Amino acid sequence: MYYQPKMARIWKEQLPKTKLRPRWKYHVQVCSFTFEFWDLAQVQATLEFYQQKTHPSSRWAKPKSLQNERYSASRRAETLRWVRAEGYVVQRWWERLPMRLQQNNKRLKVIKALQQALTEFTKTEFS
């Protein structure tokens, strides 16, 4: 049987020192998934993402140079070359998160863990 802890696990690791100040890597483990953050702004952005119940479509918009006929043929060809080369393979950071974490009961656990982590990390960051 798989054991899933009730509480989130929150910790930070110190990276090799830089000249100005120590750098930290932040971790939040909740619902059998470990988030890894490099700064507190990433924690805040992830918290804001999970606070939204529904999210916009992940479909990429067609580039403007392909939508409008007034662009030159060379510019449209250049854009088409880029689209074929990339194939819209680029993923935004939230598209790589497991979908199971967006289910309502787990989403609420993630929000609670990220809020707790943000308060703990900011408290220790400035003390």
Secondary structure, 3 states (H helix, E strand, C coil): CCCCCCCCEEEEEECCCCCCCCCEEEEEEECCEEEEECCHHHHHHHHHHHHCCCCCCCCCCCCHHHHCCCCCHHHHHHHHHHHHHHCCCCCCHHHHCCHHHHCHHHHHHHHHHHHHHHHHHHHHHCC
